[in-house]
Amino acid sequence: MSESKPNSAADRSVWRVLDAAADRGREAVRVIEDAVRFLADDAALDARLKAFRHEFAALTALLSWDERLASRAADSDVGSALEGAGEYTRSSLETILAANFCRLQESLRSLEEFSKLALPEMARRAERLRYASYTLQKETHAVFSAADRLARLAAARLYVLVTAGISDDDVEQIARAGTEVFQLRDKQASDRELYHAGRRLAALFDRLAGSGKVPVRPLLIVNDRADLAVAVGADGVHVGQTELPVREARRVIGPGMILGLSTSRPDEAREAIAEAAGPARVDYLGAGSVFPTETKTDAHAAGLDYLRILNDLSVPVPVFAIGGINAGNLPRVLETGCRRVCVASAVTGRADMGRAAQELHTILTQKEE
């Protein structure tokens, strides 16, 4: 359709609205696309955003450039001198994306409403694009959530298993000692107890990060239950070889969350490596049991040799050694080339959990230095 314009009775101020809304939306789309293209390096999402930008351009091409330019009066716009709270500050990339998706959707709503005066076809197209933008926002949020979580996972060295009954004070001390990842694992707790514990831990981690008591918000992983991980707002789920298949777990949690998988044999590791770059996207491996453990009495004894095999395989995702690891035998684990460990009783079984976590974290970081 060639460019059109409202009927002659339309007020010039309506054109000012349409022109401003078109510019606002175009600028917002470009900010979002630049973030995805240059910061997320996600080709698939970038392609969808590019297609959306072209659709937006086709939509605004229905407006006459002559009318738009003739109505433009930026120097006398009463809103140009107004400054909103926080307009020139952004606390994170997430706030930049949220602000620009909001700007885009407001733009489309204005285009939709004011074009109804004379261009009903444009109104319908603007409405369709507005709904499409909601889906794009969800997809973009998932991509950047995943990137942030995976960056924290890559930097993590100490991972601690906790039960539903652990106190907030103990968790805080463990976190402040340098623990980057927590897993909620409690075979004796009911679903309701796990749900409330997960919500409590997620809120606690938000408070700790928000108050600056920890430099980075710890990751919260839920054992076995992908549905509960989503329900409590966790960062991910961990599954074993006999639990929900990784493809189904990924389908439940979506692309924005972390998926971990237990392995104890080279064939399991190779399958997991293949999944790391596939649709299931396994994000880290648990490797063990390295030493005998009371936490999982049925665990296959993989031993230190398994860690050496994984090191030789150059696994492309983080590997956390697990099973009977404590401050006394941790140096033997590190000698295999593994630099990350997951523990339970070595921390939660001690009277001073914070000090126990600090001891492990110190050994891990000293080895790196």
C-alpha positions as CSV (number, residue, x, y, z in Angstrom):
1,M,0.0,0.0,0.0
2,S,1.4,3.4,-0.9
3,E,1.7,6.0,1.8
4,S,-1.5,7.7,2.9
5,K,-2.6,10.5,5.1
6,P,-5.7,11.3,7.2
7,N,-8.5,13.2,5.7
8,S,-8.2,17.0,5.4
9,A,-10.2,17.6,8.6
10,A,-7.6,15.9,10.7
11,D,-5.9,18.2,13.1
12,R,-2.2,19.0,12.6
13,S,-1.6,18.0,16.2
14,V,-2.6,14.5,15.4
15,W,0.2,14.3,12.9
16,R,2.6,15.5,15.7
17,V,1.5,12.5,17.8
18,L,1.9,10.0,14.9
19,D,5.3,11.4,14.0
20,A,6.5,11.3,17.6
21,A,5.2,7.8,18.1
22,A,6.8,6.5,14.9
23,D,10.2,8.0,15.9
24,R,9.9,6.8,19.4
25,G,9.2,3.2,18.3
26,R,11.9,3.1,15.7
27,E,14.5,4.3,18.1
28,A,13.4,1.8,20.8
29,V,13.7,-1.1,18.3
30,R,17.2,-0.1,17.3
31,V,18.3,0.0,21.0
32,I,16.9,-3.5,21.6
33,E,18.4,-4.9,18.4
34,D,21.8,-3.4,19.2
35,A,21.8,-5.1,22.6
36,V,20.9,-8.5,21.2
37,R,23.3,-8.2,18.3
38,F,26.4,-6.9,20.1
39,L,25.9,-8.0,23.7
40,A,24.1,-11.4,23.5
41,D,25.4,-12.5,20.1
42,D,22.2,-14.4,19.6
43,A,21.8,-14.8,15.8
44,A,18.3,-16.3,15.9
45,L,16.8,-13.6,18.1
46,D,18.7,-10.9,16.2
47,A,17.1,-12.1,13.0
48,R,13.6,-11.9,14.5
49,L,14.3,-8.4,15.8
50,K,15.5,-7.3,12.4
51,A,12.4,-8.7,10.8
52,F,10.3,-6.9,13.4
53,R,12.2,-3.6,12.6
54,H,11.4,-4.0,9.0
55,E,7.7,-4.6,9.8
56,F,7.7,-1.5,11.9
57,A,9.2,0.5,9.1
58,A,6.6,-0.8,6.7
59,L,3.9,0.2,9.2
60,T,5.2,3.8,9.6
61,A,5.6,4.0,5.8
62,L,1.9,4.3,5.6
63,L,2.3,7.8,7.0
64,S,3.0,10.7,4.7
65,W,6.5,12.1,5.2
66,D,5.3,15.5,4.1
67,E,2.7,15.6,6.8
68,R,5.1,14.2,9.4
69,L,7.8,16.8,8.7
70,A,5.4,19.7,8.4
71,S,3.9,18.9,11.8
72,R,7.2,18.4,13.6
73,A,8.0,21.0,16.2
74,A,10.6,19.6,18.5
75,D,11.8,23.0,19.5
76,S,8.4,24.0,20.9
77,D,7.5,20.6,22.4
78,V,6.4,21.2,26.0
79,G,7.5,17.7,26.9
80,S,11.1,18.1,25.7
81,A,12.1,20.1,28.8
82,L,10.6,17.6,31.3
83,E,12.9,15.2,32.9
84,G,11.6,12.0,34.5
85,A,13.1,10.4,37.6
86,G,16.1,8.3,36.7
87,E,15.8,9.2,33.0
88,Y,19.6,9.6,32.6
89,T,20.6,6.6,34.7
90,R,20.3,2.9,34.2
91,S,21.2,0.4,36.8
92,S,21.7,-2.5,34.5
93,L,21.2,-3.8,30.9
94,E,17.9,-5.3,32.0
95,T,16.6,-1.8,32.9
96,I,17.7,-0.5,29.5
97,L,15.8,-3.3,27.7
98,A,12.7,-3.0,29.9
99,A,12.6,0.8,29.3
100,N,12.9,0.4,25.5
101,F,10.4,-2.4,25.2
102,C,8.0,-0.2,27.2
103,R,8.8,2.7,24.9
104,L,8.1,0.5,21.9
105,Q,4.8,-0.7,23.2
106,E,3.7,2.8,24.1
107,S,4.6,3.9,20.6
108,L,2.6,1.2,19.0
109,R,-0.4,1.9,21.2
110,S,-0.3,5.6,20.2
111,L,0.0,4.7,16.6
112,E,-2.9,2.3,16.9
113,E,-5.2,4.7,18.6
114,F,-4.5,7.9,16.7
115,S,-4.4,6.2,13.3
116,K,-8.0,5.1,13.9
117,L,-9.0,8.6,13.0
118,A,-8.4,7.9,9.3
119,L,-6.2,4.8,8.8
120,P,-8.0,1.8,10.2
121,E,-5.6,-0.6,8.3
122,M,-2.7,1.0,10.1
123,A,-4.4,0.6,13.4
124,R,-4.9,-3.1,12.9
125,R,-1.3,-3.6,11.9
126,A,0.0,-1.6,14.8
127,E,-2.1,-3.8,17.1
128,R,-0.6,-7.0,15.7
129,L,2.9,-5.6,16.1
130,R,2.2,-4.6,19.6
131,Y,1.2,-8.1,20.5
132,A,4.3,-9.5,18.7
133,S,6.5,-7.2,20.8
134,Y,5.3,-8.8,24.0
135,T,6.6,-12.2,22.7
136,L,9.9,-10.6,21.6
137,Q,10.3,-9.1,25.0
138,K,9.8,-12.5,26.7
139,E,12.3,-14.1,24.3
140,T,14.8,-11.2,24.8
141,H,14.5,-11.4,28.6
142,A,15.1,-15.2,28.5
143,V,18.3,-14.7,26.4
144,F,19.8,-12.1,28.7
145,S,18.7,-13.9,31.8
146,A,20.5,-17.0,30.5
147,A,23.6,-15.0,29.7
148,D,23.7,-13.4,33.1
149,R,23.2,-16.8,34.9
150,L,25.7,-18.6,32.7
151,A,28.3,-15.9,33.4
152,R,27.8,-16.3,37.2
153,L,27.9,-20.1,36.8
154,A,31.2,-19.9,34.8
155,A,32.7,-17.9,37.6
156,A,31.5,-20.2,40.4
157,R,33.8,-22.5,42.3
158,L,31.8,-23.5,45.4
159,Y,28.4,-25.1,45.2
160,V,26.6,-26.2,48.4
161,L,23.6,-28.5,48.8
162,V,21.0,-27.4,51.4
163,T,17.8,-28.8,52.8
164,A,14.5,-27.1,53.2
165,G,14.9,-26.6,56.9
166,I,18.2,-24.7,56.8
167,S,17.9,-21.3,58.5
168,D,18.3,-18.0,56.7
169,D,21.2,-17.1,59.1
170,D,23.2,-20.2,58.1
171,V,22.5,-19.6,54.4
172,E,23.6,-16.0,54.7
173,Q,26.9,-17.1,56.4
174,I,27.5,-19.7,53.7
175,A,26.9,-17.2,51.0
176,R,29.0,-14.5,52.5
177,A,31.9,-17.0,52.7
178,G,32.0,-17.1,48.9
179,T,29.5,-19.8,48.0
180,E,28.2,-18.9,44.5
181,V,25.7,-21.7,43.9
182,F,23.1,-23.3,46.2
183,Q,21.0,-26.4,45.5
184,L,17.8,-27.0,47.3
185,R,17.8,-30.8,47.8
186,D,15.6,-32.5,50.3
187,K,14.2,-36.0,49.6
188,Q,12.2,-35.9,52.9
189,A,10.4,-32.6,52.3
190,S,6.9,-32.3,50.8
191,D,6.3,-30.3,47.6
192,R,4.7,-27.6,49.7
193,E,7.8,-27.4,52.0
194,L,10.1,-27.3,49.0
195,Y,8.1,-24.6,47.4
196,H,8.1,-22.4,50.5
197,A,11.8,-23.1,51.1
198,G,12.7,-22.2,47.5
199,R,10.7,-18.9,47.7
200,R,12.4,-18.1,50.9
201,L,15.9,-18.7,49.6
202,A,15.2,-16.8,46.3
203,A,14.1,-13.8,48.4
204,L,17.0,-14.1,50.7
205,F,19.5,-14.0,47.8
206,D,17.8,-10.9,46.4
207,R,18.2,-9.2,49.7
208,L,21.8,-10.2,50.1
209,A,22.7,-8.9,46.7
210,G,20.6,-5.8,47.0
211,S,22.2,-4.9,50.3
212,G,25.7,-5.5,49.0
213,K,26.4,-8.2,51.6
214,V,27.5,-10.5,48.7
215,P,29.2,-9.1,45.6
216,V,27.1,-11.2,43.2
217,R,23.7,-12.8,43.8
218,P,24.1,-16.6,44.4
219,L,22.5,-19.0,42.0
220,L,19.6,-21.1,43.3
221,I,19.2,-24.5,41.7
222,V,16.4,-27.0,42.6
223,N,17.1,-30.7,42.6
224,D,15.1,-33.0,40.3
225,R,12.0,-30.8,40.0
226,A,11.8,-28.6,37.0
227,D,8.3,-27.5,37.8
228,L,9.2,-26.4,41.3
229,A,12.3,-24.6,40.0
230,V,10.0,-22.5,37.8
231,A,7.4,-22.0,40.5
232,V,9.9,-20.6,43.1
233,G,11.7,-18.4,40.7
234,A,15.0,-20.4,40.9
235,D,17.9,-20.0,38.5
236,G,17.8,-23.6,37.3
237,V,17.2,-27.3,37.9
238,H,19.6,-30.2,38.4
239,V,18.6,-33.7,37.1
240,G,20.2,-37.1,37.4
241,Q,20.5,-40.0,35.0
242,T,17.3,-41.6,36.2
243,E,15.1,-38.5,36.5
244,L,13.4,-36.3,33.9
245,P,15.2,-36.4,30.6
246,V,17.2,-33.2,29.9
247,R,15.1,-32.3,26.8
248,E,11.9,-32.4,28.8
249,A,13.5,-30.5,31.7
250,R,14.6,-27.8,29.3
251,R,11.1,-27.7,27.8
252,V,9.7,-27.0,31.3
253,I,12.2,-24.4,32.4
254,G,12.7,-22.6,29.1
255,P,15.9,-21.1,27.7
256,G,16.5,-18.6,30.4
257,M,17.3,-21.0,33.2
258,I,20.2,-23.2,34.0
259,L,20.1,-27.0,33.5
260,G,22.6,-29.2,35.3
261,L,23.1,-33.0,34.9
262,S,24.7,-35.6,37.1
263,T,27.3,-37.9,35.4
264,S,29.5,-40.7,36.7
265,R,30.7,-42.4,33.6
266,P,32.5,-41.3,30.4
267,D,29.6,-42.4,28.2
268,E,27.2,-40.2,30.2
269,A,29.6,-37.3,30.0
270,R,29.9,-37.7,26.2
271,E,26.1,-37.7,25.8
272,A,25.9,-34.6,28.0
273,I,28.6,-32.8,25.9
274,A,26.5,-33.5,22.8
275,E,23.5,-32.0,24.6
276,A,25.5,-28.9,25.6
277,A,25.2,-27.4,22.2
278,G,21.9,-28.9,21.3
279,P,18.3,-27.9,22.0
280,A,18.4,-29.2,25.6
281,R,21.5,-27.1,26.3
282,V,23.0,-28.8,29.3
283,D,24.8,-26.0,31.2
284,Y,27.0,-27.8,33.7
285,L,27.9,-31.3,34.8
286,G,28.0,-32.8,38.3
287,A,30.8,-35.4,38.3
288,G,30.8,-38.1,40.9
289,S,30.5,-39.6,43.4
290,V,34.3,-38.9,43.8
291,F,34.5,-40.3,47.3
292,P,32.1,-42.4,49.4
293,T,29.3,-40.2,50.7
294,E,26.4,-40.5,53.1
295,T,24.3,-38.1,51.2
296,K,23.7,-40.4,48.2
297,T,24.3,-44.0,49.3
298,D,23.3,-45.4,45.9
299,A,25.7,-43.2,43.9
300,H,28.1,-44.8,41.5
301,A,31.7,-44.4,42.7
302,A,33.3,-42.6,39.9
303,G,36.5,-41.7,41.7
304,L,39.3,-39.3,40.9
305,D,40.0,-41.1,37.6
306,Y,36.7,-39.9,36.2
307,L,37.6,-36.3,36.9
308,R,40.9,-36.8,35.0
309,I,38.9,-38.3,32.1
310,L,36.6,-35.2,32.1
311,N,39.6,-32.9,32.1
312,D,41.1,-34.8,29.1
313,L,37.7,-34.5,27.3
314,S,37.8,-30.6,27.6
315,V,34.2,-30.5,28.6
316,P,32.8,-27.2,27.2
317,V,30.6,-26.4,30.3
318,P,31.5,-26.1,34.0
319,V,32.1,-29.4,35.8
320,F,31.5,-29.6,39.6
321,A,33.1,-32.6,41.4
322,I,30.7,-34.0,44.0
323,G,30.6,-36.7,46.5
324,G,32.4,-36.9,49.9
325,I,34.6,-33.9,49.2
326,N,35.9,-31.9,52.2
327,A,38.7,-29.6,53.1
328,G,41.0,-32.6,53.7
329,N,40.7,-34.2,50.3
330,L,39.9,-31.2,48.2
331,P,43.6,-30.8,47.2
332,R,43.4,-34.3,45.6
333,V,40.4,-33.2,43.6
334,L,42.1,-30.1,42.4
335,E,45.1,-32.2,41.2
336,T,42.9,-33.8,38.6
337,G,42.3,-30.4,36.9
338,C,38.8,-29.9,38.2
339,R,38.4,-26.5,39.7
340,R,34.8,-26.6,41.0
341,V,33.2,-28.6,43.7
342,C,29.8,-29.3,45.1
343,V,29.5,-30.3,48.8
344,A,26.8,-30.9,51.4
345,S,27.9,-32.2,54.8
346,A,31.4,-30.6,54.5
347,V,29.5,-27.3,55.1
348,T,26.0,-28.0,56.4
349,G,27.3,-30.8,58.7
350,R,29.6,-28.4,60.5
351,A,28.7,-26.3,63.6
352,D,30.0,-23.1,61.9
353,M,28.8,-23.4,58.3
354,G,30.2,-20.1,57.3
355,R,33.7,-20.9,58.4
356,A,33.5,-24.4,56.8
357,A,32.5,-22.7,53.5
358,Q,35.2,-20.1,53.8
359,E,37.8,-22.8,54.3
360,L,36.8,-24.6,51.1
361,H,36.5,-21.3,49.2
362,T,40.0,-20.3,50.3
363,I,41.5,-23.6,49.1
364,L,39.7,-23.3,45.7
365,T,40.9,-19.7,45.1
366,Q,44.4,-20.2,46.4
367,K,44.8,-23.1,43.9
368,E,43.9,-20.7,41.0
369,E,46.4,-18.1,42.1
